[in-house]
Amino acid sequence: MENKRHKRKKIWTAIGVALAIVLLLFWLTLAIWVNDEPEAAIVPHTEQTADS
């Protein structure tokens, strides 16, 4: 038989997982809505300077 502490832990874990899923879906929806392109994530090239 489960005690109250174990039940609360399960409930908070379920709430945390549900919140993470909602935030992930929101993030993905927002990325699609603003037409996020993979090229935007590429770090631009910088000039390399040689110490002479």
C-alpha angles and dihedrals in degrees: 000000000000120000125222095261093056092048091051091050091053092048094050091046090053091048091050093049092047091050091049091051092049092050091048092051091047091050093049092046091050091049091052092044094055089043094241110199125206089232089068090066094057115104109238118242117258128201113260115226120206118217103233 
